[in-house]
Amino acid sequence: MRDFEDLVGEAAGADVTGWGFSWLDGRATEERPPWGYLQLLTDALARVESAVDLDTGGGEVIAEVPRLPASMSVTEAWPPNVARARALLGPRGVQVLETDAGAPVPLPDHSVELVTARHPVSPQWAEIARLLAPDGHYLAQHVGPASAVELSEHFLGPLPRDGQGRDPEQEVRAAERAGLERVELRTARCRMEFFDIGAVVWILRKCVWWVPDFTVAGYADRLRDLDAQIRADGVFVAHSTRHLIRACPR
């Protein structure tokens, strides 16, 4: 394995825009939830003529779908991701809407048959209900509670397991208050493995909410400790949590 400075320096300078994770190939793995979100998304988009994907990142997930509806929009708040999504999805006729986080989506009421999201920042249930046509539905894979908490706690110390939000049952109740009805809720806990300290630095730069004040300089000692642990054990293991939600207007 390369030395600490080389691995960290490479990861600190690598591109983290978009929502692709190919930089981690061979350096980290994450078990996928059993329901296969991409296939569910592909099947759902093939059955509708209008859809919007919320918090699309750089458009990487939608770009993998072979057939898109005639009217397809995506939203994204971070300008570098907006540019990436436009370059990736624009040639396929997708409307990329740059929106502020939590702001209304600039589409008419009840104008889409399908609203989707993979790992939305924070589900805006009233807005989802506003966008959906009467016979439409919501299909999404959300990040669950305490996802990757083992990694966060290495840098931040013990964290509370309650009050962190993202609880699937609480999200369902919030959806119901907004006028939606649960169709399906499934949960999964998935193994994550990091094989070098560069993979850790890169993921913390990308998933900034795991260690909100992360910098290489600010956490140099903890990074060195984790580097030594990975070299001794061959891997650092954490777990992601995910839930699949389907909902429709009541």
C-alpha positions in Angstrom: 0.0 0.0 0.0 1.2 3.5 -0.8 2.3 5.8 2.0 -0.2 8.0 4.0 0.8 11.3 2.4 0.5 10.0 -1.1 -2.9 8.5 -0.5 -4.3 11.5 1.3 -2.8 14.0 -1.1 -4.4 12.2 -4.1 -7.8 12.0 -2.4 -7.7 15.6 -1.3 -7.2 16.8 -4.9 -9.7 14.5 -6.6 -12.9 15.6 -8.1 -16.0 15.1 -5.9 -18.7 16.7 -8.0 -21.7 14.8 -9.2 -23.1 11.7 -7.6 -20.9 9.0 -9.1 -18.6 6.9 -7.0 -16.3 5.3 -9.6 -13.3 6.9 -8.0 -13.6 4.4 -5.2 -13.4 1.3 -7.5 -11.0 -1.1 -5.9 -10.6 1.1 -2.8 -14.0 0.8 -1.1 -17.2 -1.2 -1.5 -20.8 -0.8 -0.4 -23.4 -3.6 -0.4 -26.5 -2.7 -2.3 -30.0 -2.9 -0.9 -31.9 -6.0 -2.0 -34.6 -4.3 -3.9 -32.4 -3.0 -6.8 -33.4 0.7 -7.0 -32.0 1.2 -10.5 -34.2 -1.5 -12.0 -37.3 -0.3 -10.1 -36.6 3.2 -11.4 -36.1 2.0 -15.0 -39.3 0.0 -14.9 -41.3 3.0 -13.4 -40.0 5.5 -15.9 -40.8 3.3 -18.8 -44.5 3.3 -17.8 -45.1 7.1 -17.6 -44.9 10.1 -19.9 -43.9 12.7 -17.3 -41.5 12.6 -14.4 -39.2 14.6 -12.2 -36.2 13.4 -10.3 -35.4 15.4 -7.2 -31.9 16.2 -5.9 -30.4 14.5 -9.0 -26.8 15.3 -8.2 -24.9 15.2 -11.5 -27.6 13.2 -13.2 -25.7 9.9 -13.0 -28.6 7.7 -11.9 -31.1 9.0 -14.4 -28.4 8.7 -17.2 -28.3 5.0 -16.6 -32.0 4.6 -17.5 -32.4 3.5 -21.1 -35.9 5.0 -21.8 -37.0 8.3 -20.3 -40.5 9.8 -20.4 -41.3 12.4 -23.1 -41.4 15.0 -20.4 -38.5 14.4 -18.0 -37.1 17.0 -15.5 -34.5 16.9 -12.7 -33.7 19.3 -9.9 -30.4 20.1 -8.3 -29.2 22.9 -6.0 -25.4 22.7 -6.2 -24.1 24.6 -9.3 -21.2 22.2 -10.1 -23.7 19.4 -10.1 -26.2 21.4 -12.2 -23.5 21.9 -14.9 -22.6 18.2 -14.8 -26.3 17.2 -15.1 -26.9 19.5 -18.0 -23.9 18.1 -19.9 -25.0 14.5 -19.2 -28.8 14.7 -19.6 -29.3 17.7 -21.8 -28.6 15.8 -25.0 -31.4 13.4 -24.0 -33.9 16.3 -23.8 -34.0 16.3 -20.0 -34.9 19.7 -18.4 -32.4 20.4 -15.6 -33.9 22.8 -13.1 -31.5 24.7 -10.8 -33.3 25.2 -7.5 -32.4 26.4 -4.0 -32.4 23.7 -1.3 -35.9 23.3 0.0 -37.4 25.8 -2.6 -40.5 24.9 -4.6 -39.9 23.0 -7.9 -40.8 25.3 -10.8 -43.3 22.9 -12.3 -47.2 23.2 -12.3 -49.4 21.6 -9.7 -50.3 17.9 -10.4 -48.2 17.9 -13.6 -46.1 14.8 -13.3 -47.0 11.1 -13.1 -43.9 10.1 -11.3 -41.6 11.8 -8.7 -38.4 10.0 -8.0 -35.4 10.6 -5.8 -32.3 8.7 -4.8 -30.9 9.9 -1.5 -32.7 13.2 -1.4 -31.3 15.8 0.9 -34.6 16.2 2.8 -37.9 15.0 1.4 -40.3 18.0 0.9 -43.5 16.0 1.2 -45.9 18.9 0.6 -44.0 19.7 -2.6 -44.0 16.1 -3.7 -47.8 15.9 -3.1 -48.3 19.2 -5.1 -46.4 17.9 -8.1 -48.0 14.5 -8.4 -50.9 13.9 -10.7 -54.0 12.3 -9.0 -52.9 8.9 -10.4 -49.2 9.5 -9.9 -46.8 8.0 -7.4 -43.5 8.7 -5.6 -40.6 6.2 -5.8 -37.5 6.8 -3.9 -34.5 5.4 -2.0 -33.7 7.4 1.0 -30.7 7.4 3.3 -31.7 6.0 6.7 -30.8 6.9 10.3 -27.2 6.6 11.5 -25.8 5.8 8.1 -22.0 5.3 8.2 -22.1 6.2 11.9 -19.0 4.1 12.6 -17.0 6.3 10.3 -18.5 9.5 11.7 -17.8 8.4 15.2 -14.1 7.7 14.5 -13.7 11.4 13.9 -16.4 12.9 16.1 -16.7 10.5 19.0 -19.9 8.9 20.2 -23.1 10.2 18.5 -26.7 9.9 19.7 -28.6 7.1 18.0 -31.9 9.0 18.3 -33.0 12.4 17.2 -30.9 12.3 14.1 -33.8 12.3 11.7 -34.2 10.1 8.6 -36.3 7.6 10.5 -38.4 5.7 7.9 -41.6 5.5 9.9 -41.3 9.2 10.8 -40.9 10.0 7.1 -44.0 8.0 6.2 -46.0 9.9 8.8 -44.8 13.2 7.4 -45.8 12.0 3.9 -49.2 11.1 5.2 -49.7 14.5 6.8 -48.9 16.0 3.4 -51.8 14.0 1.7 -49.8 11.0 0.5 -50.5 7.3 1.2 -47.9 4.7 1.9 -47.8 2.0 -0.8 -44.5 0.3 0.3 -41.7 0.8 2.8 -38.6 -1.4 3.0 -35.4 -1.0 5.0 -31.9 -2.3 4.7 -28.6 -2.2 6.5 -25.6 -2.6 4.1 -21.9 -3.3 4.8 -19.4 -0.7 3.7 -15.6 -1.5 3.4 -12.8 1.0 3.1 -9.4 -0.4 2.0 -7.2 2.7 2.2 -7.2 6.1 3.9 -7.5 7.8 0.5 -11.0 6.3 0.1 -12.0 7.7 3.5 -10.7 11.2 2.7 -12.5 11.2 -0.6 -15.9 10.0 0.8 -15.7 12.6 3.6 -15.2 15.3 1.1 -18.2 14.1 -0.9 -20.6 13.2 1.9 -19.9 16.3 3.9 -22.7 15.7 6.4 -20.9 12.7 7.9 -18.2 14.9 9.4 -19.4 18.5 8.7 -16.2 20.3 9.6 -13.9 17.8 7.9 -10.5 18.9 6.6 -7.4 16.9 6.2 -5.4 19.3 8.4 -8.1 19.5 11.1 -8.3 15.7 11.4 -4.8 14.7 10.6 -4.3 12.8 13.9 -7.5 10.8 13.5 -6.7 10.1 9.8 -3.3 8.7 10.8 -4.9 6.5 13.5 -7.4 5.2 11.0 -4.7 4.7 8.4 -2.8 2.5 10.9 -6.0 0.6 11.7 -6.6 -0.2 8.0 -3.1 -1.3 7.4 -3.3 -3.6 10.4 -6.8 -5.0 9.7 -6.9 -4.7 5.9 -10.2 -2.9 6.0 -12.4 -0.4 8.0 -16.0 -1.6 8.1 -19.1 0.7 8.5 -22.7 0.3 7.6 -25.1 2.3 5.5 -28.8 2.4 6.1 -31.4 2.8 3.3 -35.1 2.7 2.9 -37.3 2.3 -0.2 -40.5 4.4 -0.2 -43.5 4.2 -2.6 -46.4 6.6 -2.0 -49.3 7.9 -3.9 -51.9 10.7 -3.5 -54.8 9.9 -1.3 
